[in-house]
Amino acid sequence: MEKHIGSCRCGDIEFCFDKDPINSIFCYCKDCQALTGSDKWFGLWVPIENFSFTKGTPSSYTRSGGSGKEVHYHFCSTCSTALCAEVTAGNFYSVSATSLKHNNFTPKMSIYASSAPSWATFPNHVPKFDILPPGMAG
């Protein structure tokens, strides 16, 4: 079983997860835009039981998600790298794909495309949804 390892830019915080993620997404929602300072977040959805921080303790910020349940963002207080968001409504972490030491994942879908800025680009090879795909709404 492959172990996926990631860290913040300065190396103060490290994490790992086992098994492949249950999904890999580009999220264009306004919260992800604010988090990244870009048009999207590249998130790998990892079940909570498969994820752990292995070095350091991240800082966190909590907000209410669209479902009304909490979303906990974890980031490095030294270099401010956004590492993951714990999505309590789905019982998974949305892990920053770009913080992995070896990212071999590609997005399987684009979500919240209706919130994307006018200049955003979408990959042609992945399904695009204005919000969440049918059956995924909490």
N, C-alpha and C positions, 0 to 999 in steps of 0.2 A: 504494500500500500504506500503510495507516494505521500510524503509530507510536504506541504506548501509553506514556505517561510517568507515572512515579510518584516519590514521595519519602517520606522520614520526616517527622514533624510539624515538626521544627525546620529542615529543609532541608539538613542536613549531608550526607545521602546521597540520591542520585538514581539512578534506573534507567530502562531502557526495554526494550520488546520489540516486535518486528515481527509482523505477522499476528495473527489471532485465536487465542486459546488452544484447545488440543485438548479441554479440558473446563472446566467451572466448577461447583464443588461447595460444599456446606455439609458440613464434616466435624465429626462429634460425638465423635471419639475422645478418650480421656482426655488424650493429649498436646496436642491442639489446645485442649482446655478449659484446660489449665494455661498454654498459650502466650498465650491471649487473655484469661483471667480471665472467661470467659463460657461459654455452652453450646456454642459452635461457632466454626469458622474458615471464612471465605468465601475459598476459594482458586481461582485461575485457573491451570490446568496449562499451562505454557509450555515447549516443547522447549528444552533447554539452549542449542542453537545460536542461538535467537532472542532470548535474554535477555542483557543486559549492565548492569553498574553504570557510570554515566556521570559521577558526582561522588562523591568521598569513598570511603572503604573501610569497609565494615560490620564489626562484630564478629560472631563466630560461636560457635555451640555445636553439638556433634555428639553424636548418640545412635544406637543401633542401632534400626532399624525392625522391624516385624513380620516382614519377609522375612529379617532378619539382616544386611541391608546398611545402610550409614550414611545418616542424614538430617542434613543440615547446615542449621541455622537461621541466618539472617542478620538482624541488627538494628542499630539505631543506638545507639552507646554513650553518646550525649549525651541523647537524649530517650526512649530505650528502645522506639521503634516497631519492631514485628516486621514485616519487609519480605517475606520469602519463606523457603521451605524447599526446599533442593535434595534431591530424592528420587532417590537414586542407583539404586534398584531399577528406576525407570521412566525414568531419563534426562531428567527434567524438573524445573522449578521449580514449586512451588505458591506463586504470588505473591499477596500480600494484595490482594484486590480493593479494599478500603477505602483503600489507600495510593495508588491511581491518582488523577491530577489530574482525569480525567473517566471515571468508571466507568459504562459503559453496559451492563455485563454482568449477567445474572441467573443464578441457579443452575440447573443442568440435572439435578442429583440431590443427594440427601442420603445420606451414607455414615456407617457406624458408628453408626447410630441406636440400636443396642442399648446403647451406652455413654452415651447422653444422660441428663442429669439428669431427674428426674420432672417438673420444671417447664418443660422445653424445649418449644418450639413448632416445628412443621414446616409448611412451605408446602404447601398442598393440591395445587398445580399441578406439583410435581416428584416423580419416583419416589423412594421411600425404601427403603434397604437396611440390614439389620441390621449387615452388615460391608461387604464390597465386592460389587459386582454380579458375577454369573457371568462368568467369562472375564477378570476384571480382577486376580485374585489372582496375586501374583508367585511 
